[in-house]
Amino acid sequence: MGDAVSPSQWRLLVLGVVAWSISPQAVFADESATVQTGATPGTARSIGSPNRGRLENGKKLEACETIHLIRKHRWGLPDLVGLIDRSAKRVADKYAGSVLVVGDLSQKAGGQIRGHGSHKTGRDADIGFYLLRGDKSFVASDFHIIDREGRAKGVKGVRFDTARNWALVESWLSDERATVLHIFVANHLRTRLLAEAQRVRAPAELIEKAAEAMVQPRPGARHDDHFHVRIRCPDGQSDCMNFPVRYTRIARPSPSKQKATKAQTGRAAKASKRPAAKIRPKRPK
């Protein structure tokens, strides 16, 4: 017989057989399952509602020959940033020399921006109107209010370029990679844009889509100096909400009512401190 195998050698032999019998796929099965079912690292996410949420892994909008940035908050979902970039290029292809003026999108991590009730989750952008001075394109350094006659207030000789602004709206609503949910704009400009759509004989389906998308929010700013475009939540993001959260306001009593309530409370407190009245038993007759 050969030499006897010691207990320590038996342990090493058993461990070696077990390690050899387990495949690499079995060793990493749990880790693979986690990666497949969890969110992909680095994926852009819009979390919460437009007025109550945040942005993760957003994309920064960069200035270029067709985009002029006038605000510092330039982050959004890739779908939104791509929509703005593509639409600016399409309008410039159709109307040479066009430059799209862009205001606030969101902060890098989303959240509150001063002066905005929304813009918190990377799906909102403020876009300036295309303007004309005479027959030439006018690129403004800020937003300008447009009156009912189509004139820009405070800037002599500048007016709303209906043709290019309709081309912009048409580009947004026809985009194949991002879905526009709302285009907030003043009613008198909405009317002007829909009339332009009729004039150029846009498809009836597109006109109907524009009529639904373009709204003047109530309550809210009139949006007579810029467009506010909002896109839908990306597919598969269940923690993204398309519509704002409604806050319930608790009505506070007027100062006069508050004083009356305090007075009543004070009288009630004094009454509770008074000794109870003694009840005398009646004498028998």
C-alpha positions as CSV (number, residue, x, y, z in Angstrom):
1,M,0.0,0.0,0.0
2,G,1.1,3.6,-0.6
3,D,1.7,6.2,2.0
4,A,-1.4,7.2,4.0
5,V,-3.0,10.6,3.2
6,S,-3.0,13.0,6.1
7,P,-6.2,15.0,7.1
8,S,-4.6,18.2,5.9
9,Q,-3.9,16.7,2.5
10,W,-7.6,15.5,2.3
11,R,-8.8,19.0,2.9
12,L,-6.7,20.4,0.1
13,L,-7.8,17.7,-2.2
14,V,-11.5,18.3,-1.5
15,L,-11.2,22.1,-2.0
16,G,-9.3,21.6,-5.2
17,V,-12.1,19.3,-6.6
18,V,-14.8,21.8,-5.6
19,A,-13.0,24.8,-7.2
20,W,-12.4,22.8,-10.4
21,S,-16.1,21.8,-10.7
22,I,-17.5,25.3,-10.4
23,S,-17.6,27.2,-13.7
24,P,-16.7,30.9,-14.1
25,Q,-20.3,31.5,-15.2
26,A,-21.6,30.0,-11.9
27,V,-19.1,32.1,-9.9
28,F,-20.4,35.4,-11.5
29,A,-24.0,34.4,-12.0
30,D,-25.3,36.8,-9.3
31,E,-23.2,39.7,-10.4
32,S,-24.3,39.3,-14.0
33,A,-28.0,39.2,-13.0
34,T,-27.5,42.5,-11.0
35,V,-26.0,44.3,-14.0
36,Q,-28.7,43.1,-16.4
37,T,-31.7,44.0,-14.2
38,G,-30.4,47.2,-12.7
39,A,-30.0,50.7,-14.3
40,T,-27.1,51.0,-16.6
41,P,-24.4,53.1,-15.0
42,G,-24.2,56.6,-16.7
43,T,-27.7,56.5,-18.1
44,A,-29.3,59.9,-18.1
45,R,-32.4,59.9,-15.9
46,S,-35.2,62.4,-15.3
47,I,-36.5,61.7,-11.8
48,G,-39.7,63.1,-10.5
49,S,-42.0,65.8,-12.0
50,P,-41.0,69.0,-13.9
51,N,-41.6,71.0,-10.7
52,R,-40.3,68.6,-8.2
53,G,-37.4,66.3,-9.1
54,R,-33.8,66.1,-10.3
55,L,-31.6,65.2,-13.2
56,E,-28.9,62.5,-13.3
57,N,-26.2,62.1,-15.9
58,G,-27.6,64.9,-18.1
59,K,-26.0,66.3,-21.2
60,K,-24.7,69.9,-21.6
61,L,-26.0,72.0,-24.5
62,E,-23.1,73.7,-26.3
63,A,-23.1,76.9,-28.3
64,C,-22.5,76.5,-32.1
65,E,-23.0,78.5,-35.3
66,T,-26.8,77.8,-35.1
67,I,-27.2,78.2,-31.3
68,H,-26.7,81.3,-29.1
69,L,-26.8,80.7,-25.4
70,I,-28.0,83.5,-23.1
71,R,-28.4,81.7,-19.7
72,K,-26.1,79.6,-17.5
73,H,-28.3,76.5,-16.9
74,R,-27.6,74.3,-19.9
75,W,-28.1,70.7,-18.9
76,G,-30.9,68.4,-19.9
77,L,-31.7,64.9,-21.0
78,P,-29.8,63.9,-24.2
79,D,-33.2,63.7,-26.0
80,L,-33.9,67.4,-25.1
81,V,-30.4,68.6,-26.0
82,G,-30.5,66.7,-29.3
83,L,-33.9,68.1,-30.1
84,I,-32.7,71.7,-29.7
85,D,-29.6,71.1,-31.7
86,R,-31.4,69.3,-34.6
87,S,-34.2,71.8,-34.8
88,A,-31.7,74.8,-34.9
89,K,-29.8,73.1,-37.8
90,R,-33.0,72.3,-39.7
91,V,-34.3,75.9,-39.5
92,A,-30.8,77.1,-40.6
93,D,-30.8,74.7,-43.5
94,K,-34.1,76.2,-44.7
95,Y,-33.4,79.8,-43.8
96,A,-29.7,80.5,-44.1
97,G,-28.0,82.4,-41.3
98,S,-30.6,81.5,-38.7
99,V,-29.4,81.4,-35.1
100,L,-31.6,80.0,-32.3
101,V,-31.5,81.9,-29.0
102,V,-31.6,79.5,-26.0
103,G,-32.3,80.3,-22.4
104,D,-32.4,78.0,-19.3
105,L,-32.6,74.3,-19.5
106,S,-31.7,72.7,-16.1
107,Q,-28.9,72.7,-13.6
108,K,-26.4,69.8,-13.9
109,A,-28.1,67.9,-11.1
110,G,-31.5,69.4,-11.7
111,G,-33.5,70.9,-8.9
112,Q,-34.6,74.4,-8.2
113,I,-33.7,77.3,-10.5
114,R,-34.4,80.8,-9.4
115,G,-37.3,82.3,-11.4
116,H,-38.6,79.0,-12.6
117,G,-41.4,76.8,-11.3
118,S,-40.2,73.8,-13.4
119,H,-36.9,73.1,-15.3
120,K,-36.0,70.7,-12.5
121,T,-35.6,67.3,-14.3
122,G,-33.9,68.0,-17.6
123,R,-37.0,68.0,-19.8
124,D,-37.7,71.8,-20.1
125,A,-36.0,74.5,-22.2
126,D,-36.7,78.2,-22.8
127,I,-36.2,79.1,-26.4
128,G,-36.2,82.6,-27.8
129,F,-38.2,83.6,-30.9
130,Y,-36.7,84.1,-34.3
131,L,-36.8,87.8,-35.0
132,L,-36.4,90.1,-38.0
133,R,-35.1,93.6,-38.3
134,G,-36.3,94.7,-41.7
135,D,-35.6,91.8,-43.9
136,K,-32.6,90.5,-42.0
137,S,-32.3,88.1,-39.1
138,F,-31.9,89.7,-35.7
139,V,-30.2,87.7,-33.0
140,A,-31.1,89.1,-29.6
141,S,-29.0,89.0,-26.5
142,D,-32.2,88.5,-24.4
143,F,-35.9,87.6,-24.7
144,H,-38.2,90.3,-26.0
145,I,-42.0,90.6,-25.5
146,I,-43.9,90.4,-28.7
147,D,-47.2,92.4,-28.9
148,R,-50.4,91.5,-30.7
149,E,-49.1,93.2,-33.9
150,G,-46.0,91.0,-33.9
151,R,-43.6,93.8,-32.8
152,A,-40.8,93.4,-30.3
153,K,-41.2,95.8,-27.4
154,G,-38.2,98.0,-26.6
155,V,-36.4,97.1,-29.8
156,K,-37.1,99.5,-32.6
157,G,-37.9,97.9,-36.0
158,V,-37.7,94.3,-34.7
159,R,-40.6,91.9,-35.2
160,F,-41.6,88.2,-34.8
161,D,-40.5,86.1,-37.7
162,T,-43.7,84.0,-38.2
163,A,-42.3,81.8,-41.0
164,R,-39.1,80.7,-39.1
165,N,-40.9,80.2,-35.8
166,W,-43.5,78.0,-37.4
167,A,-40.6,76.0,-39.0
168,L,-39.1,75.6,-35.5
169,V,-42.4,74.3,-34.1
170,E,-42.8,72.0,-37.1
171,S,-39.3,70.6,-36.5
172,W,-40.0,69.9,-32.8
173,L,-43.3,68.1,-33.5
174,S,-41.8,66.1,-36.4
175,D,-38.7,65.0,-34.6
176,E,-38.3,61.2,-34.5
177,R,-36.0,60.9,-31.5
178,A,-37.8,63.1,-28.9
179,T,-41.5,63.5,-28.2
180,V,-42.7,67.0,-27.4
181,L,-45.3,67.2,-24.7
182,H,-46.0,70.9,-24.5
183,I,-45.0,74.1,-26.2
184,F,-45.9,77.0,-23.8
185,V,-46.6,80.2,-25.8
186,A,-49.0,83.2,-25.5
187,N,-52.3,82.8,-27.2
188,H,-51.9,85.6,-29.7
189,L,-48.6,84.0,-30.9
190,R,-50.2,80.6,-31.0
191,T,-53.0,82.0,-33.3
192,R,-50.3,83.6,-35.5
193,L,-48.4,80.3,-35.8
194,L,-51.4,78.2,-36.6
195,A,-52.5,80.7,-39.3
196,E,-49.0,80.3,-40.8
197,A,-49.3,76.6,-40.8
198,Q,-52.6,76.9,-42.7
199,R,-51.0,79.4,-45.2
200,V,-48.1,77.0,-46.1
201,R,-50.6,74.1,-46.3
202,A,-49.0,72.0,-43.5
203,P,-50.6,68.5,-43.1
204,A,-53.8,68.5,-41.2
205,E,-52.4,66.0,-38.7
206,L,-49.4,68.3,-38.0
207,I,-51.7,71.3,-37.5
208,E,-53.9,69.4,-35.1
209,K,-50.8,68.3,-33.2
210,A,-49.5,71.8,-33.0
211,A,-52.9,73.1,-31.7
212,E,-52.8,70.6,-28.9
213,A,-49.1,71.1,-28.0
214,M,-49.1,74.9,-28.0
215,V,-50.8,76.3,-24.9
216,Q,-50.7,79.3,-22.7
217,P,-50.3,77.9,-19.2
218,R,-52.8,78.9,-16.4
219,P,-51.7,79.9,-13.9
220,G,-48.3,80.9,-15.1
221,A,-46.4,83.5,-17.2
222,R,-47.9,84.4,-20.6
223,H,-44.8,83.3,-22.5
224,D,-45.0,86.2,-24.9
225,D,-41.2,86.6,-25.0
226,H,-40.1,83.0,-25.6
227,F,-41.2,79.4,-26.1
228,H,-41.1,76.9,-23.3
229,V,-40.7,73.4,-24.7
230,R,-41.1,70.3,-22.6
231,I,-40.5,66.7,-23.8
232,R,-42.1,63.5,-22.6
233,C,-40.4,61.1,-20.1
234,P,-38.1,58.6,-21.8
235,D,-39.4,55.1,-22.3
236,G,-38.7,52.8,-19.4
237,Q,-38.2,55.4,-16.8
238,S,-40.9,54.7,-14.3
239,D,-39.7,57.3,-11.8
240,C,-40.2,60.1,-14.3
241,M,-43.5,62.0,-14.2
242,N,-44.8,63.8,-17.3
243,F,-46.9,66.3,-15.5
244,P,-46.2,68.7,-12.5
245,V,-47.1,67.8,-9.0
246,R,-49.9,70.0,-7.6
247,Y,-49.3,71.6,-4.3
248,T,-52.2,72.0,-1.9
249,R,-52.3,75.5,-0.3
250,I,-53.6,75.8,3.2
251,A,-55.7,79.0,3.5
252,R,-54.7,81.2,6.4
253,P,-57.3,83.2,8.3
254,S,-57.2,87.0,8.0
255,P,-55.6,89.0,10.8
256,S,-59.0,90.1,12.1
257,K,-60.1,86.5,12.3
258,Q,-56.8,85.5,14.0
259,K,-57.4,88.3,16.6
260,A,-61.0,87.1,17.2
261,T,-59.8,83.5,17.6
262,K,-57.1,84.5,20.1
263,A,-59.7,86.5,22.1
264,Q,-62.1,83.6,22.2
265,T,-59.3,81.3,23.2
266,G,-58.3,83.7,26.0
267,R,-61.9,83.9,27.3
268,A,-62.2,80.2,27.3
269,A,-58.9,79.8,29.2
270,K,-60.1,82.3,31.9
271,A,-63.4,80.5,32.2
272,S,-61.7,77.2,32.8
273,K,-59.7,78.7,35.7
274,R,-62.8,79.9,37.5
275,P,-63.9,77.7,40.4
276,A,-67.1,75.8,39.8
277,A,-70.3,77.3,41.3
278,K,-71.4,75.6,44.5
279,I,-74.8,73.9,44.3
280,R,-76.8,74.3,47.5
281,P,-79.1,71.4,48.4
282,K,-82.7,72.4,48.6
283,R,-84.3,72.4,52.1
284,P,-87.2,70.0,52.5
285,K,-90.5,71.7,52.9
